[in-house]
Amino acid sequence: MSSTTRRDRRGDAPPSRTGNGGAEALRGFLDYLRTSMAAKVDGAPEPQVRAAAVPSGTNLLGLLNHLTFVERSLFLGEEVTDWRAKFQATPVDSVADVVARYREVIGRANDVLDGCTDLGAPVPRPRPGRPAPSIRWALTHMIEETGRHAGHADILQELIDGSTGR
């Protein structure tokens, strides 16, 4: 996709208003950030989406791959043994594959969260051998994690095609 096309279709989108309750506000902001992250990667050109634009090796596709594993670990209780490796998508994964996997994991995580009415209750699927954090802590951490990487993605996306915004 040309940089002009991506630039033309992307604009800044503020978060929508959420419900008045704590859970609704937290989930609303998390969903906003999740949608923003997927949109930054969806349709990004190969090989630039994999290109390391900074010495650490951080790349746009790797950020989304990493967030997929954070969601799996935090909300689905899946064990991740090598976090560093999760910052890279495999060579056979297309952009569409990574975006689809992220969206699928978000759906599964939301299914778990839909059954959680008490923010002080523990996450229902904790990681093996670890105490379960509260739903409040998990949502707040996921907002922080996704927001941090969304900022990285903003910069990487602009370096790839000049587009800005959420």
C-alpha positions in Angstrom: 0.0 0.0 0.0 1.4 3.4 -0.9 2.3 5.9 1.8 -0.2 8.3 0.4 -3.0 5.8 0.7 -2.2 4.9 4.3 -1.7 8.6 5.2 -5.1 9.5 3.7 -7.0 6.8 5.5 -5.5 7.4 8.9 -6.4 10.2 11.2 -6.3 10.8 14.9 -9.2 9.2 16.8 -9.8 10.0 20.4 -11.1 7.4 22.8 -14.8 7.0 22.8 -16.8 7.7 26.0 -17.1 4.6 28.2 -19.5 3.7 30.9 -19.4 5.3 34.3 -18.3 2.2 36.2 -14.6 1.3 36.8 -14.7 -1.9 34.7 -16.4 -0.2 31.8 -13.9 2.6 31.8 -10.9 0.3 32.0 -12.2 -2.1 29.3 -13.2 0.8 27.1 -9.7 2.3 27.2 -8.1 -1.1 26.7 -10.3 -1.8 23.7 -9.5 1.6 22.2 -5.7 0.9 22.5 -6.1 -2.6 21.1 -8.0 -1.3 18.1 -5.3 1.4 17.6 -2.5 -1.1 17.7 -4.2 -3.5 15.2 -4.9 -0.6 12.9 -1.3 0.5 12.9 -0.1 -2.9 11.7 -3.0 -3.9 9.5 -2.0 -3.4 5.9 1.6 -2.2 6.7 4.0 -3.0 3.9 6.5 -5.9 3.9 9.4 -5.9 4.5 9.2 -2.5 6.3 6.8 -3.8 8.9 9.6 -6.2 10.1 12.5 -3.8 9.7 14.3 -2.8 12.9 14.2 1.0 12.9 16.1 1.3 16.2 19.2 -0.5 17.5 17.1 -2.7 19.9 15.5 -4.4 16.9 12.0 -3.2 17.6 9.7 -3.4 14.7 6.0 -2.8 14.1 5.0 -6.5 13.5 7.0 -7.6 16.4 5.3 -5.2 18.8 1.9 -6.7 17.8 3.2 -10.2 18.2 4.5 -9.3 21.6 1.2 -7.9 22.7 -0.6 -11.0 21.6 1.5 -13.0 24.0 1.0 -10.6 26.8 -2.8 -10.9 26.4 -2.4 -14.7 26.3 -0.3 -14.8 29.4 -2.2 -12.2 31.5 -5.8 -13.1 30.7 -5.6 -16.7 29.4 -3.0 -18.0 31.8 -0.6 -19.3 29.0 3.0 -19.6 29.9 5.6 -17.7 27.9 9.1 -18.9 28.3 11.0 -16.5 26.1 9.6 -13.0 26.2 12.5 -11.6 24.1 11.7 -13.9 21.2 8.1 -12.7 21.2 9.2 -9.3 19.9 9.7 -10.9 16.5 7.1 -12.5 14.3 8.2 -15.7 12.5 9.3 -15.3 8.9 6.3 -17.3 7.7 3.8 -15.1 9.5 2.2 -12.5 7.3 1.0 -9.2 8.5 -2.6 -10.5 8.1 -1.7 -13.6 10.2 -0.3 -11.6 13.1 -3.2 -9.1 13.1 -5.8 -11.9 12.9 -4.1 -13.8 15.8 -4.1 -10.6 17.9 -7.7 -10.0 17.3 -8.6 -13.6 18.0 -6.7 -13.5 21.4 -8.5 -10.2 22.2 -11.8 -12.0 21.6 -10.8 -14.9 23.9 -9.5 -12.5 26.6 -12.8 -10.5 26.4 -14.8 -13.7 26.8 -12.9 -14.3 30.1 -13.3 -10.7 31.2 -17.0 -10.7 30.4 -17.4 -13.2 33.3 -15.6 -10.9 35.8 -17.8 -8.5 37.6 -15.6 -7.7 40.6 -12.4 -5.7 39.8 -10.9 -6.9 43.1 -11.3 -10.6 42.2 -8.3 -12.5 40.9 -7.9 -13.2 37.2 -9.7 -16.5 36.6 -6.9 -18.1 34.6 -3.6 -17.2 36.4 -0.3 -18.3 35.0 0.9 -21.6 36.5 2.9 -21.3 39.7 2.1 -17.5 40.2 -0.4 -15.8 42.3 -3.3 -14.4 40.3 -3.4 -10.6 40.1 -6.7 -8.8 40.5 -8.8 -8.0 37.5 -8.2 -4.3 38.2 -4.4 -4.8 38.2 -4.5 -6.9 35.1 -6.6 -4.4 33.1 -4.5 -1.5 34.3 -1.3 -3.3 33.4 -2.6 -4.2 30.0 -3.6 -0.6 29.3 -0.1 0.5 30.3 1.6 -2.2 28.2 -0.6 -1.6 25.1 -0.3 2.2 25.5 3.5 2.1 25.8 3.8 -0.1 22.7 1.2 2.0 20.8 3.6 5.0 21.3 6.5 2.9 19.9 4.2 1.9 17.0 3.3 5.5 16.3 7.0 6.3 15.7 7.7 3.1 13.7 4.6 3.7 11.5 5.6 7.2 10.7 9.1 6.1 9.8 7.6 3.4 7.4 5.0 5.5 5.6 4.8 9.0 7.0 1.4 8.4 8.5 0.5 9.7 11.9 -2.6 9.3 14.2 -4.4 6.5 15.8 
